[in-house]
C-alpha cells in the first residue's frame, strides 16, 4: 500500500471527479475551457496492490 502524503498546491479551480475506464487506461473529464491548460491529478483513495 502507498503511504499517504500531504500536498499543498495553488490553483484557480478544484473539481473532484471519479476516474472511469477507457480501454487500458483511466479517464477524467474536465471542462472544455481547460483544454491546453496544465492540470495536476491527485489520487485521493489508496490503490490496492495486486
Secondary structure as UniProt FT lines:
FT   STRAND          20..22
FT   TURN            23..24
FT   STRAND          25..27
FT   HELIX           32..34
FT   TURN            35..36
//
